[in-house]
Amino acid sequence: MNNFQFRNPTNIIFGKGQISKIADEIPKDAKVLMLYGGGSIKKNGIYEQVTAALKGISFEEFGGIPANPEYEVLLEALAVIKEKNIDFLLAVGGGSVIDGVKFLSSAALYEGDEPWDILSKGIRTEKGMPFGTVLTLPATGSEMNSGAVVTRAETKEKLVMGGPGLFPVFSILDPSVVASVPQRQIANGLADSFTHVLEQYMTYPAGGLLQDRFSEGILQTLIEVAPAVMKDPADYEAAASFMWSCTLALNGLIQKGVPTDWAIHMMGHELTALYGIDHARTLAILTDSHYTYNLETKKEKLAQYAERVWGVTEGTTEEKAKAGIQKTKEFFESLGIKTNLSDYTDESEGTAQKVANRLKERGMTKLGEHGTITPTDVEKIVAMAY
């Protein structure tokens, strides 16, 4: 196992009716900006719960953060922060809203002229404006980590950012909110969190025995609750396990001391930026081809995964590895997610080459846990996804 440090300062407040505790977590004299997405929180009762909980605290609102937090929209929110002298942010939404608020947390204290530099130049955020979250859509784990992804429509870019200053002060996780989540978004959340675990687990044996068991437990839980939460999002126990699994999939715990991959995410970001494909679906599209292409270097962990998570006991290491890949593809498809890129875009558009070239332009020429996946490999992996 590798050396590591682990610190996660986010206070998790989990359970039914916990939105009412927001005021206990925000300084009484704070000037708060509450941010949310397209307005669904005003239809499902969450907005009323949050505003009631904020009674007695000075707050402004900013709605309209899109599914992939858009830079130009976030600049509008940044202007409100400065105009109204905001000093505390509250994200009410899923990963996109929370990621957008993380960018604002950083940009609000950034001293440079161009906030986009935070993303384009990979500037770590050591200190950001404090913020909390009310999670309305389990998926990304952004409610308990310090990373974010922001899109810029003008340039068709989707870039990552992060730093120790971007952990939420608190996050409220009430599984009851899952009852109002559309089935497509539940499927996306299952696929997103499942792939988050795979990116940190599906590498090579590195002595992280406990990390492996944590990862396998999360994967098994997602597989177990998926049918129930897809059938009835109001099933509180299934929703609770779903929500907590999504959070634990990317709060930093399972990646400590072990190698991680993230190539699927880097390629997937480009597909979303180019074609607007749902983030989770880009991951499902690329999983099969990525693991098949890199079978030789990943087959030991793939076989372990197939045996421990899917109960595959017959065959050689390679045969088990291939079975694990197939089981994963079937799981995504059981959620109603199409796993071939041809279902989303025409190969004649030169998608594979576009993705490879965009990564190359950004200097991302050594992907994967070994740093051996080049743009040439990326082109082949994306082409295989058709």
C-alpha positions, -999 to +999 in steps of 0.1 A: +000+000+000+012+035-008+018+063+017-012+087+020-028+115+040-066+116+044-086+146+057-123+152+050-138+181+070-173+180+056-200+175+082-226+151+068-261+154+082-280+124+069-316+114+072-353+122+069-362+158+078-326+170+082-330+200+058-345+218+088-311+219+104-295+243+078-297+273+101-276+255+127-247+252+103-246+287+089-233+317+108-262+339+120-247+370+105-238+355+071-250+369+038-260+338+019-266+331-017-287+301-023-281+285-058-301+259-076-308+245-110-337+245-134-364+250-107-375+214-099-369+222-062-399+246-064-421+217-076-411+190-051-412+209-019-374+212-013-374+249-020-400+255+007-381+234+032-348+252+025-363+287+027-381+279+059-349+266+074-332+299+064-357+320+083-338+347+102-308+345+079-302+371+052-301+353+018-304+360-019-312+334-047-297+325-080-314+298-101-308+283-135-275+265-132-276+239-160-270+202-159-233+208-169-225+239-149-219+265-176-191+291-171-211+321-185-240+314-162-217+310-133-201+344-141-236+359-137-238+344-102-203+356-094-215+392-102-243+387-077-219+375-051-198+407-055-227+431-058-245+417-027-214+412-006-222+375-002-200+356+022-216+321+023-229+300-005-256+273-003-259+248-031-294+231-034-292+205-061-272+176-076-236+174-086-238+201-113-251+228-089-226+218-063-197+218-088-209+252-100-209+265-064-174+251-059-162+272-089-179+302-074-163+295-040-129+297-057-137+325-081-151+347-053-117+349-037-096+346-068-073+376-073-066+371-110-083+389-139-098+358-157-116+332-134-114+306-162-077+304-155-086+285-123-097+257-147-075+262-178-043+266-158-052+240-131-049+264-102-055+247-069-079+264-045-063+265-011-091+287+003-125+293-010-157+311+002-174+288+027-204+268+014-228+241+023-250+218+002-284+203+002-282+172-020-312+166-043-298+141-067-273+113-056-246+107-082-214+126-083-203+125-046-195+162-049-212+168-016-183+153+003-152+160-019-131+189-031-133+185-068-155+200-095-160+200-133-172+231-152-182+234-188-176+263-212-201+261-241-182+288-261-151+266-265-168+232-260-145+225-230-152+205-198-124+209-173-117+198-138-107+219-107-101+213-070-081+219-039-084+217-001-104+249+000-133+233-018-147+209+007-183+218+017-186+230+053-217+207+056-239+186+034-274+176+041-284+142+027-321+134+030-330+103+010-366+114+009-357+137-020-350+107-043-388+102-045-391+131-070-360+123-091-368+112-127-359+076-136-333+087-162-314+107-135-316+078-111-301+056-137-274+082-144-266+084-107-262+046-104-239+045-134-219+075-123-212+063-088-206+028-100-179+041-124-164+063-098-157+032-078-143+013-108-119+042-116-103+039-082-105+001-080-100-014-114-062-010-117-038-037-104-033-054-070-014-029-047-019-043-013-050-022-005-070-051+009-094-029+029-098-004+001-107-033-022-134-045+002-148-010+006-150-006-031-166-040-037-191-033-009-202-001-026-205-019-060-225-047-045-248-023-027-255-003-059-262-035-077-285-047-049-306-015-046-307-005-083-339-025-091-357-013-061-348+024-064-355+023-102-389+007-096-399+029-067-378+060-059-400+066-028-386+033-013-368+051+015-344+023+026-333+017-010-329+054-016-309+058+016-284+031+005-282+046-030-275+081-017-249+070+008-232+047-017-229+077-042-213+098-015-188+071-003-179+063-039-161+096-043-153+111-009-116+102-011-116+072+012-114+043-012-086+058-033-061+063-005-030+043-007-039+027-041-034+036-078-063+051-096-072+053-133-097+081-144-090+077-181-127+069-187-137+102-171-112+122-191-124+107-224-160+110-212-157+147-205-148+153-241-179+134-253-201+155-231-184+187-242-186+178-279-221+163-281-239+170-248-242+133-239-251+129-202-219+125-182-229+092-167-238+078-201-204+087-215-189+066-187-211+036-195-202+039-232-165+038-226-162+012-198-164-019-220-139-007-246-115+008-221-113-024-200-112-046-231-084-026-246-064-027-214-073-062-205-037-074-201-027-048-174-061-050-156-071-086-158-061-095-122-084-069-107-111-075-133-111-112-124-112-103-087-141-080-094-159-106-114-155-132-086-162-111-056-189-087-070-206-109-096-200-144-083-181-156-113-161-186-102-155-206-134-127-201-159-091-187-161-081-153-149-086-138-184-120-155-188-132-142-155-119-107-164-139-108-197-170-120-178-166-090-154-166-066-183-197-082-198-215-082-164-208-045-161-221-037-196-253-057-188-257-038-155-256-005-173-281-017-199-304-030-172-307+006-161-319+016-196-286+031-206-274+024-241-237+015-241-227+019-277-214+053-289-233+048-322-265+052-302-255+088-295-234+101-324-224+091-360-189+076-364-185+095-396-181+127-375-146+115-366-154+114-329-125+091-318-099+114-335-116+145-321-114+132-285-078+121-289-068+154-304-085+175-277-067+156-249-034+159-268-039+197-271-043+199-233-012+179-227-032+149-214-010+123-232-003+099-203-036+086-190-044+056-168-028+042-136+004+035-154+005+067-175+008+047-206-025+055-224-016+079-252-038+099-276-033+070-301-047+046-275-076+070-267-085+071-304-087+033-305-106+030-273-132+055-284-135+039-318-141+005-301-170+020-282-191+022-314 
